[in-house]
Amino acid sequence: MSKLRIEGVARTFAPARAGGQPTLALQPVTLAVADNDFITILGPSGCGKSTLLRIVAGLDRATTGQVLLDGEAVTRPGPDRGMVFQSYTLFPWLNVADNIAFGLRERGMPEAQRAQIARDWCARVGLTGFEAHYPKQLSGGMQQRTAIARVLANDPKIMLLDEPFGALDNQTRALMQETLLDIWQRDTKTVLFVTHDIEESIFLASRVVVMSARPGRIKADLRIDLPYPRHYTIKTSPEFSQLKARLTEEIRVEAVLAAKGH
Amino acid sequence: MLRPLEPVSAAARVWLGIAFFVLFVAAWSWATFGGYVTKTFLADPLTMVREGWELLTKHGFLHDIGMTIWRVVGGFVLAALVAVPIGVAMGTYKPVEAFFEPFVSFARYLPASAFIPLLILWAGIGEAQKLLLIFIGSVFQLILMVALSVGNTRRDLVEAAYTLGARDWGIIRRVLIPSSAPEIAEILRLVLGWAWTYVIVAELIGSSSGIGHMIVDSQALLATGQIIFGIIVIGLIGLVSDFLFKAANRWLFPWRLA
Protein backbone atom coordinates (compact mmCIF):
# COMPACT_ATOMS: atom_id res chain seq x y z
CA MET A 1 0.00 0.00 0.00
CA SER A 2 1.17 3.51 -0.70
CA LYS A 3 2.30 5.62 2.17
CA LEU A 4 0.81 8.81 0.81
CA ARG A 5 -1.97 9.09 -1.73
CA ILE A 6 -2.82 12.36 -3.42
CA GLU A 7 -6.20 11.77 -5.05
CA GLY A 8 -7.47 14.27 -7.62
CA VAL A 9 -6.27 17.24 -5.61
CA ALA A 10 -7.04 20.56 -7.29
CA ARG A 11 -6.90 24.09 -5.98
CA THR A 12 -8.72 27.18 -7.15
CA PHE A 13 -8.00 30.53 -5.57
CA ALA A 14 -10.89 32.92 -5.04
CA PRO A 15 -10.75 36.08 -7.15
CA ALA A 16 -8.93 39.01 -5.59
CA ARG A 17 -11.84 41.34 -6.35
CA ALA A 18 -15.53 40.56 -6.20
CA GLY A 19 -16.74 39.62 -9.67
CA GLY A 20 -13.22 38.72 -10.84
CA GLN A 21 -12.20 35.38 -12.30
CA PRO A 22 -11.10 32.67 -9.84
CA THR A 23 -7.56 31.41 -10.51
CA LEU A 24 -7.01 27.74 -11.15
CA ALA A 25 -3.62 27.03 -9.55
CA LEU A 26 -3.62 23.28 -9.67
CA GLN A 27 -5.44 20.88 -11.99
CA PRO A 28 -6.51 17.60 -10.41
CA VAL A 29 -3.29 15.82 -9.40
CA THR A 30 -3.09 12.15 -8.49
CA LEU A 31 0.11 10.74 -7.08
CA ALA A 32 0.95 7.68 -5.02
CA VAL A 33 4.06 7.85 -2.86
CA ALA A 34 5.53 4.56 -1.66
CA ASP A 35 7.20 4.07 1.69
CA ASN A 36 10.80 5.35 1.67
CA ASP A 37 10.40 7.04 -1.70
CA PHE A 38 12.41 10.18 -2.27
CA ILE A 39 10.24 12.11 -4.70
CA THR A 40 11.23 15.46 -6.12
CA ILE A 41 8.51 17.59 -7.65
CA LEU A 42 10.07 19.62 -10.44
CA GLY A 43 8.33 22.50 -12.14
CA PRO A 44 8.67 26.09 -13.34
CA SER A 45 7.96 28.78 -10.79
CA GLY A 46 4.29 29.46 -10.22
CA CYS A 47 3.20 26.01 -11.39
CA GLY A 48 1.46 25.17 -8.13
CA LYS A 49 4.03 22.71 -6.82
CA SER A 50 4.33 24.57 -3.53
CA THR A 51 0.56 24.72 -3.29
CA LEU A 52 0.44 20.94 -3.68
CA LEU A 53 3.00 20.51 -0.92
CA ARG A 54 1.12 22.89 1.37
CA ILE A 55 -2.05 20.89 0.81
CA VAL A 56 -0.21 17.71 1.82
CA ALA A 57 1.09 19.55 4.90
CA GLY A 58 -2.47 20.62 5.75
CA LEU A 59 -1.55 24.31 5.58
CA ASP A 60 -3.78 24.81 2.55
CA ARG A 61 -7.03 23.11 1.60
CA ALA A 62 -7.73 21.30 -1.64
CA THR A 63 -10.71 22.67 -3.54
CA THR A 64 -11.47 19.12 -4.69
CA GLY A 65 -9.86 15.77 -4.00
CA GLN A 66 -8.13 14.51 -0.90
CA VAL A 67 -4.79 13.53 0.57
CA LEU A 68 -4.45 10.26 2.47
CA LEU A 69 -1.52 9.44 4.73
CA ASP A 70 -1.48 5.78 5.79
CA GLY A 71 -5.11 5.65 4.72
CA GLU A 72 -6.16 8.60 6.86
CA ALA A 73 -7.42 11.82 5.29
CA VAL A 74 -5.36 14.93 5.95
CA THR A 75 -7.48 17.74 7.39
CA ARG A 76 -5.00 19.87 9.32
CA PRO A 77 -1.26 20.28 9.80
CA GLY A 78 0.37 17.79 12.13
CA PRO A 79 3.73 16.48 13.31
CA ASP A 80 3.46 13.37 11.11
CA ARG A 81 4.12 15.65 8.10
CA GLY A 82 7.13 17.74 9.05
CA MET A 83 7.91 20.61 6.70
CA VAL A 84 11.07 22.53 5.83
CA PHE A 85 10.29 25.91 4.27
CA GLN A 86 12.24 27.95 1.77
CA SER A 87 12.22 30.97 4.06
CA TYR A 88 14.17 30.64 7.29
CA THR A 89 11.58 29.65 9.85
CA LEU A 90 13.64 28.88 12.92
CA PHE A 91 12.15 30.49 16.02
CA PRO A 92 14.50 33.44 16.58
CA TRP A 93 14.01 33.40 20.36
CA LEU A 94 15.09 29.76 20.74
CA ASN A 95 18.63 28.51 20.41
CA VAL A 96 19.50 25.68 18.03
CA ALA A 97 18.89 22.90 20.58
CA ASP A 98 15.52 24.34 21.67
CA ASN A 99 14.48 24.82 18.05
CA ILE A 100 15.22 21.17 17.34
CA ALA A 101 13.33 20.13 20.47
CA PHE A 102 10.28 22.33 19.72
CA GLY A 103 8.04 19.50 18.55
CA LEU A 104 9.23 17.16 21.28
CA ARG A 105 8.35 19.68 23.94
CA GLU A 106 4.96 20.18 22.34
CA ARG A 107 4.44 16.45 22.83
CA GLY A 108 5.35 16.77 26.49
CA MET A 109 8.61 14.82 26.39
CA PRO A 110 10.73 15.24 29.56
CA GLU A 111 13.53 17.76 29.30
CA ALA A 112 16.48 15.39 29.69
CA GLN A 113 15.24 13.20 26.86
CA ARG A 114 14.59 16.25 24.67
CA ALA A 115 18.10 17.55 25.23
CA GLN A 116 19.55 14.16 24.35
CA ILE A 117 17.66 13.96 21.06
CA ALA A 118 18.52 17.56 20.20
CA ARG A 119 22.22 16.84 20.81
CA ASP A 120 22.07 13.73 18.63
CA TRP A 121 20.45 15.60 15.77
CA CYS A 122 22.89 18.48 16.07
CA ALA A 123 25.65 15.96 15.55
CA ARG A 124 23.90 14.28 12.62
CA VAL A 125 23.51 17.51 10.67
CA GLY A 126 26.98 18.75 11.59
CA LEU A 127 26.03 21.41 14.13
CA THR A 128 27.82 20.08 17.21
CA GLY A 129 29.08 23.04 19.22
CA PHE A 130 26.30 25.31 17.95
CA GLU A 131 23.57 24.05 20.30
CA ALA A 132 23.44 27.30 22.27
CA HIS A 133 23.60 29.62 19.24
CA TYR A 134 20.60 31.71 18.26
CA PRO A 135 19.37 31.53 14.62
CA LYS A 136 20.61 35.08 14.00
CA GLN A 137 24.16 33.87 14.61
CA LEU A 138 23.94 31.12 11.97
CA SER A 139 24.56 31.17 8.24
CA GLY A 140 21.69 30.32 5.89
CA GLY A 141 22.99 26.79 5.38
CA MET A 142 23.26 26.17 9.11
CA GLN A 143 19.74 27.50 9.64
CA GLN A 144 18.37 25.04 7.09
CA ARG A 145 20.35 22.21 8.69
CA THR A 146 18.69 23.10 11.98
CA ALA A 147 15.30 23.25 10.27
CA ILE A 148 15.84 19.75 8.86
CA ALA A 149 16.96 18.44 12.25
CA ARG A 150 13.93 20.10 13.86
CA VAL A 151 11.60 18.16 11.57
CA LEU A 152 13.45 14.84 11.86
CA ALA A 153 13.71 15.01 15.65
CA ASN A 154 9.91 14.80 15.54
CA ASP A 155 10.18 11.51 13.64
CA PRO A 156 7.52 12.32 11.02
CA LYS A 157 5.97 9.73 8.71
CA ILE A 158 6.84 11.89 5.74
CA MET A 159 9.14 14.84 5.34
CA LEU A 160 8.06 17.75 3.12
CA LEU A 161 10.62 20.19 1.77
CA ASP A 162 9.65 23.32 -0.16
CA GLU A 163 12.73 24.51 -2.09
CA PRO A 164 14.70 24.38 1.15
CA PHE A 165 18.04 25.18 -0.49
CA GLY A 166 16.69 27.79 -2.90
CA ALA A 167 18.25 30.73 -1.06
CA LEU A 168 21.67 29.11 -0.55
CA ASP A 169 24.78 29.57 -2.67
CA ASN A 170 25.78 26.73 -5.01
CA GLN A 171 28.53 25.19 -2.88
CA THR A 172 26.45 25.20 0.27
CA ARG A 173 23.52 23.78 -1.65
CA ALA A 174 25.60 20.86 -2.94
CA LEU A 175 26.77 20.06 0.59
CA MET A 176 23.24 20.24 1.94
CA GLN A 177 22.01 17.86 -0.75
CA GLU A 178 24.61 15.32 0.30
CA THR A 179 23.73 15.72 3.97
CA LEU A 180 20.05 15.21 3.19
CA LEU A 181 20.71 12.12 1.06
CA ASP A 182 22.91 10.73 3.76
CA ILE A 183 20.19 11.11 6.39
CA TRP A 184 17.54 9.70 4.08
CA GLN A 185 19.60 6.58 3.35
CA ARG A 186 20.32 5.87 6.98
CA ASP A 187 16.87 6.67 8.32
CA THR A 188 14.85 5.57 5.28
CA LYS A 189 12.35 8.36 5.46
CA THR A 190 9.65 9.10 2.92
CA VAL A 191 10.46 12.47 1.36
CA LEU A 192 8.55 14.88 -0.87
CA PHE A 193 10.89 17.59 -2.13
CA VAL A 194 9.78 20.55 -4.25
CA THR A 195 12.36 22.27 -6.44
CA HIS A 196 12.81 24.12 -9.72
CA ASP A 197 16.47 23.03 -9.97
CA ILE A 198 16.77 20.17 -12.49
CA GLU A 199 20.15 18.93 -11.27
CA GLU A 200 18.95 18.92 -7.68
CA SER A 201 15.82 17.00 -8.60
CA ILE A 202 17.83 14.20 -10.28
CA PHE A 203 20.64 14.01 -7.76
CA LEU A 204 18.32 13.53 -4.79
CA ALA A 205 15.39 11.58 -6.11
CA SER A 206 14.41 8.00 -6.55
CA ARG A 207 11.58 9.45 -8.63
CA VAL A 208 11.11 12.83 -10.32
CA VAL A 209 7.62 14.17 -10.92
CA VAL A 210 7.53 16.97 -13.49
CA MET A 211 4.73 19.50 -13.33
CA SER A 212 3.41 21.68 -16.13
CA ALA A 213 3.10 25.44 -16.10
CA ARG A 214 0.14 26.93 -14.25
CA PRO A 215 -2.43 25.53 -13.85
CA GLY A 216 -0.18 22.70 -12.73
CA ARG A 217 -0.65 19.07 -13.55
CA ILE A 218 1.74 16.13 -13.63
CA LYS A 219 3.21 15.83 -17.11
CA ALA A 220 6.00 13.31 -16.50
CA ASP A 221 6.92 10.79 -13.84
CA LEU A 222 10.47 9.46 -14.06
CA ARG A 223 12.17 6.78 -12.02
CA ILE A 224 15.82 7.64 -11.32
CA ASP A 225 17.80 4.42 -11.17
CA LEU A 226 21.18 5.91 -10.34
CA PRO A 227 22.72 3.79 -7.60
CA TYR A 228 22.90 4.90 -3.99
CA PRO A 229 24.94 6.07 -2.17
CA ARG A 230 25.34 8.92 -4.61
CA HIS A 231 28.55 10.84 -4.70
CA TYR A 232 28.60 14.36 -6.11
CA THR A 233 30.77 13.11 -9.00
CA ILE A 234 27.69 11.34 -10.32
CA LYS A 235 26.54 14.73 -11.60
CA THR A 236 29.11 14.47 -14.42
CA SER A 237 28.24 10.88 -15.42
CA PRO A 238 26.66 10.19 -18.87
CA GLU A 239 23.48 8.72 -17.31
CA PHE A 240 23.04 11.85 -15.25
CA SER A 241 23.58 14.06 -18.28
CA GLN A 242 21.01 12.11 -20.27
CA LEU A 243 18.39 12.49 -17.55
CA LYS A 244 19.24 16.13 -17.26
CA ALA A 245 18.88 16.67 -21.00
CA ARG A 246 15.49 15.00 -21.00
CA LEU A 247 14.16 16.93 -18.01
CA THR A 248 15.58 20.18 -19.35
CA GLU A 249 13.52 19.64 -22.48
CA GLU A 250 10.37 18.87 -20.46
CA ILE A 251 10.78 21.92 -18.27
CA ARG A 252 11.78 24.25 -21.07
CA VAL A 253 8.49 23.79 -22.85
CA GLU A 254 6.67 24.63 -19.64
CA ALA A 255 8.86 27.60 -18.86
CA VAL A 256 8.15 29.00 -22.32
CA LEU A 257 4.43 28.51 -21.75
CA ALA A 258 4.67 30.12 -18.32
CA ALA A 259 6.55 33.10 -19.76
CA LYS A 260 3.86 33.57 -22.41
CA GLY A 261 1.06 33.28 -19.91
CA HIS A 262 2.36 36.03 -17.61
CA MET B 1 31.65 64.96 7.25
CA LEU B 2 27.89 64.63 7.40
CA ARG B 3 26.75 61.81 5.14
CA PRO B 4 23.27 60.30 5.15
CA LEU B 5 23.02 57.31 7.53
CA GLU B 6 26.77 57.32 8.23
CA PRO B 7 27.28 55.80 11.72
CA VAL B 8 28.74 57.88 14.53
CA SER B 9 31.36 56.60 17.01
CA ALA B 10 30.28 55.81 20.58
CA ALA B 11 32.46 58.55 22.08
CA ALA B 12 31.25 61.17 19.63
CA ARG B 13 27.67 60.18 20.36
CA VAL B 14 28.12 60.79 24.10
CA TRP B 15 29.88 64.12 23.57
CA LEU B 16 27.30 65.38 21.12
CA GLY B 17 24.53 64.41 23.55
CA ILE B 18 26.23 66.29 26.40
CA ALA B 19 26.98 69.25 24.14
CA PHE B 20 23.30 69.96 23.66
CA PHE B 21 22.69 70.10 27.42
CA VAL B 22 25.64 72.47 27.84
CA LEU B 23 24.32 74.71 25.08
CA PHE B 24 20.85 74.66 26.57
CA VAL B 25 22.05 75.69 30.04
CA ALA B 26 24.32 78.30 28.49
CA ALA B 27 21.42 79.88 26.61
CA TRP B 28 19.31 79.77 29.73
CA SER B 29 22.09 81.43 31.79
CA TRP B 30 22.60 84.07 29.13
CA ALA B 31 18.89 84.93 29.15
CA THR B 32 18.55 85.04 32.93
CA PHE B 33 21.93 86.32 34.21
CA GLY B 34 22.10 88.78 31.35
CA GLY B 35 18.82 90.26 32.55
CA TYR B 36 16.97 89.67 29.30
CA VAL B 37 14.16 87.86 31.15
CA THR B 38 12.85 89.04 34.51
CA LYS B 39 13.33 86.72 37.48
CA THR B 40 9.60 86.67 38.07
CA PHE B 41 9.04 84.67 34.93
CA LEU B 42 12.15 82.56 34.72
CA ALA B 43 14.61 81.73 37.49
CA ASP B 44 18.29 81.45 36.65
CA PRO B 45 20.00 78.04 36.86
CA LEU B 46 21.67 78.74 40.22
CA THR B 47 18.41 79.81 41.85
CA MET B 48 16.82 76.70 40.43
CA VAL B 49 19.47 74.50 42.02
CA ARG B 50 19.24 76.32 45.37
CA GLU B 51 15.44 76.18 45.48
CA GLY B 52 15.54 72.55 44.42
CA TRP B 53 17.90 71.74 47.25
CA GLU B 54 15.59 73.51 49.69
CA LEU B 55 12.65 71.57 48.33
CA LEU B 56 14.44 68.30 48.94
CA THR B 57 15.86 69.14 52.36
CA LYS B 58 13.19 71.36 53.94
CA HIS B 59 9.89 70.70 52.19
CA GLY B 60 9.85 66.93 51.92
CA PHE B 61 9.94 66.91 48.14
CA LEU B 62 11.22 63.32 48.18
CA HIS B 63 7.85 62.28 49.53
CA ASP B 64 6.14 64.05 46.62
CA ILE B 65 8.42 62.29 44.15
CA GLY B 66 7.66 58.96 45.80
CA MET B 67 3.90 59.59 45.63
CA THR B 68 4.05 60.47 41.95
CA ILE B 69 6.13 57.44 41.07
CA TRP B 70 3.79 55.15 42.96
CA ARG B 71 0.75 56.59 41.15
CA VAL B 72 2.32 56.20 37.73
CA VAL B 73 3.54 52.70 38.38
CA GLY B 74 0.27 51.65 40.07
CA GLY B 75 -2.00 52.96 37.32
CA PHE B 76 0.28 51.71 34.61
CA VAL B 77 0.64 48.20 36.02
CA LEU B 78 -3.16 47.95 36.33
CA ALA B 79 -3.54 49.07 32.72
CA ALA B 80 -0.89 46.60 31.53
CA LEU B 81 -2.49 43.71 33.44
CA VAL B 82 -5.78 44.37 31.67
CA ALA B 83 -4.44 45.42 28.28
CA VAL B 84 -1.84 42.77 27.52
CA PRO B 85 -4.16 39.73 27.80
CA ILE B 86 -6.92 41.51 25.84
CA GLY B 87 -4.42 42.64 23.23
CA VAL B 88 -3.01 39.13 22.84
CA ALA B 89 -6.53 37.70 22.52
CA MET B 90 -7.42 40.30 19.90
CA GLY B 91 -4.25 39.71 17.93
CA THR B 92 -4.80 35.96 18.01
CA TYR B 93 -8.51 35.62 17.36
CA LYS B 94 -10.04 37.78 14.67
CA PRO B 95 -13.61 37.59 16.09
CA VAL B 96 -12.32 38.91 19.43
CA GLU B 97 -10.64 41.70 17.51
CA ALA B 98 -13.84 42.46 15.63
CA PHE B 99 -15.66 42.62 18.98
CA PHE B 100 -13.30 44.99 20.82
CA GLU B 101 -11.58 46.96 18.09
CA PRO B 102 -14.27 49.53 17.19
CA PHE B 103 -14.86 50.45 20.82
CA VAL B 104 -11.19 50.57 21.76
CA SER B 105 -10.38 52.70 18.71
CA PHE B 106 -13.12 55.10 19.76
CA ALA B 107 -12.06 55.13 23.41
CA ARG B 108 -8.47 55.77 22.43
CA TYR B 109 -9.40 59.21 21.15
CA LEU B 110 -11.19 60.24 24.33
CA PRO B 111 -8.85 62.73 26.00
CA ALA B 112 -7.96 61.24 29.38
CA SER B 113 -7.67 64.69 30.97
CA ALA B 114 -11.30 65.41 30.12
CA PHE B 115 -12.27 62.61 32.47
CA ILE B 116 -10.78 64.38 35.48
CA PRO B 117 -13.99 66.23 36.51
CA LEU B 118 -15.98 63.01 36.16
CA LEU B 119 -13.39 60.98 38.04
CA ILE B 120 -13.36 63.53 40.84
CA LEU B 121 -17.14 63.15 41.13
CA TRP B 122 -16.82 59.38 41.20
CA ALA B 123 -13.68 58.81 43.20
CA GLY B 124 -12.95 62.11 44.94
CA ILE B 125 -9.46 63.52 44.81
CA GLY B 126 -7.80 60.53 46.44
CA GLU B 127 -5.44 57.99 45.00
CA ALA B 128 -8.19 56.06 43.19
CA GLN B 129 -8.88 59.05 40.95
CA LYS B 130 -5.24 59.37 39.93
CA LEU B 131 -4.84 55.65 39.27
CA LEU B 132 -8.04 55.63 37.24
CA LEU B 133 -6.91 58.55 35.11
CA ILE B 134 -3.62 56.87 34.28
CA PHE B 135 -5.48 53.64 33.64
CA ILE B 136 -7.91 55.29 31.21
CA GLY B 137 -5.08 57.16 29.53
CA SER B 138 -2.96 54.06 28.93
CA VAL B 139 -5.17 51.01 28.67
CA PHE B 140 -6.75 51.62 25.25
CA GLN B 141 -3.47 52.60 23.64
CA LEU B 142 -1.84 49.49 25.06
CA ILE B 143 -4.60 47.16 23.89
CA LEU B 144 -4.48 48.38 20.30
CA MET B 145 -0.71 48.33 20.00
CA VAL B 146 -0.34 44.89 21.60
CA ALA B 147 -3.07 43.49 19.35
CA LEU B 148 -1.34 44.89 16.29
CA SER B 149 2.01 43.45 17.32
CA VAL B 150 0.61 39.97 18.00
CA GLY B 151 -1.42 40.07 14.79
CA ASN B 152 1.72 40.84 12.81
CA THR B 153 3.51 37.67 13.91
CA ARG B 154 5.30 36.07 10.96
CA ARG B 155 2.87 33.62 9.35
CA ASP B 156 5.63 31.23 8.32
CA LEU B 157 6.70 30.79 11.96
CA VAL B 158 3.12 29.94 12.89
CA GLU B 159 2.91 27.46 10.01
CA ALA B 160 6.23 25.88 11.00
CA ALA B 161 4.92 25.43 14.54
CA TYR B 162 1.75 23.80 13.22
CA THR B 163 3.73 21.28 11.18
CA LEU B 164 5.78 20.53 14.29
CA GLY B 165 2.65 19.51 16.13
CA ALA B 166 1.65 22.68 17.97
CA ARG B 167 -2.06 23.17 18.66
CA ASP B 168 -3.82 26.50 19.31
CA TRP B 169 -2.59 26.94 22.86
CA GLY B 170 0.95 25.99 21.86
CA ILE B 171 0.83 28.53 19.02
CA ILE B 172 -0.20 31.27 21.43
CA ARG B 173 2.17 30.36 24.23
CA ARG B 174 5.22 29.30 22.26
CA VAL B 175 5.01 31.38 19.06
CA LEU B 176 2.72 34.42 19.23
CA ILE B 177 3.73 35.59 22.71
CA PRO B 178 7.50 35.05 22.53
CA SER B 179 7.73 36.51 19.03
CA SER B 180 5.91 39.70 19.99
CA ALA B 181 7.29 39.95 23.55
CA PRO B 182 10.12 42.38 22.69
CA GLU B 183 7.71 44.62 20.85
CA ILE B 184 5.23 44.48 23.74
CA ALA B 185 8.03 45.51 26.11
CA GLU B 186 8.81 48.40 23.78
CA ILE B 187 5.12 49.40 23.73
CA LEU B 188 5.03 49.36 27.54
CA ARG B 189 8.09 51.61 27.63
CA LEU B 190 6.47 54.05 25.23
CA VAL B 191 3.09 54.20 26.98
CA LEU B 192 4.74 54.54 30.39
CA GLY B 193 6.10 57.84 29.07
CA TRP B 194 2.56 58.99 28.30
CA ALA B 195 1.37 57.88 31.74
CA TRP B 196 3.77 60.44 33.21
CA THR B 197 1.91 63.21 31.44
CA TYR B 198 -1.41 62.05 32.85
CA VAL B 199 -0.16 61.80 36.43
CA ILE B 200 1.16 65.37 36.42
CA VAL B 201 -2.12 66.64 34.97
CA ALA B 202 -4.05 64.79 37.66
CA GLU B 203 -1.83 66.25 40.36
CA LEU B 204 -2.08 69.77 38.94
CA ILE B 205 -5.87 69.73 39.19
CA GLY B 206 -6.66 68.14 42.50
CA SER B 207 -4.03 66.80 44.84
CA SER B 208 -2.30 67.41 48.14
CA SER B 209 0.94 65.69 47.24
CA GLY B 210 3.08 64.78 44.26
CA ILE B 211 5.34 66.62 41.86
CA GLY B 212 2.40 68.22 40.05
CA HIS B 213 1.00 69.48 43.34
CA MET B 214 4.36 71.06 44.18
CA ILE B 215 4.41 72.77 40.81
CA VAL B 216 0.98 74.36 41.34
CA ASP B 217 1.99 75.52 44.84
CA SER B 218 5.15 77.05 43.43
CA GLN B 219 3.16 78.91 40.83
CA ALA B 220 1.20 80.65 43.61
CA LEU B 221 4.53 81.70 45.17
CA LEU B 222 6.01 82.74 41.81
CA ALA B 223 8.85 80.30 42.58
CA THR B 224 9.78 79.54 38.98
CA GLY B 225 13.01 77.93 40.16
CA GLN B 226 11.00 75.27 41.97
CA ILE B 227 8.74 74.73 38.97
CA ILE B 228 11.71 74.21 36.69
CA PHE B 229 13.34 71.93 39.23
CA GLY B 230 10.13 69.84 39.35
CA ILE B 231 10.02 69.58 35.58
CA ILE B 232 13.67 68.57 35.44
CA VAL B 233 13.07 65.90 38.09
CA ILE B 234 10.26 64.46 35.97
CA GLY B 235 12.59 64.38 32.97
CA LEU B 236 15.32 62.67 34.98
CA ILE B 237 12.96 60.02 36.32
CA GLY B 238 11.76 59.41 32.76
CA LEU B 239 15.34 59.03 31.61
CA VAL B 240 16.13 56.55 34.38
CA SER B 241 12.99 54.47 33.81
CA ASP B 242 13.72 54.43 30.10
CA PHE B 243 17.23 53.22 30.79
CA LEU B 244 15.96 50.51 33.15
CA PHE B 245 13.42 49.35 30.58
CA LYS B 246 16.06 49.13 27.88
CA ALA B 247 18.44 47.25 30.16
CA ALA B 248 15.65 44.85 31.10
CA ASN B 249 14.83 44.28 27.43
CA ARG B 250 18.45 43.51 26.61
CA TRP B 251 18.53 41.05 29.49
CA LEU B 252 15.16 39.44 28.67
CA PHE B 253 15.62 39.19 24.92
CA PRO B 254 19.27 38.36 24.24
CA TRP B 255 18.29 36.64 20.98
CA ARG B 256 17.47 39.97 19.37
CA LEU B 257 21.00 41.28 19.77
CA ALA B 258 22.83 38.00 19.17
Interface residues (C-beta under 8 A of the other chain):
Chain A: A57 G58 L59 R76 P77 G78 P79 R81 G82 M83 F85 S87 T89 F91 P92 W93 L94 N95 F102 G103 R105 E106 R107 H133 Y134 P135 K136 Q137 A147 R150 V151 N154 L160
Chain B: R154 D156 L157 E159 A160 A161 Y162 T163 L164 G165 A166 R167 G170 R174 V175 P178 S179 A181 F253 P254 W255 R256 A258
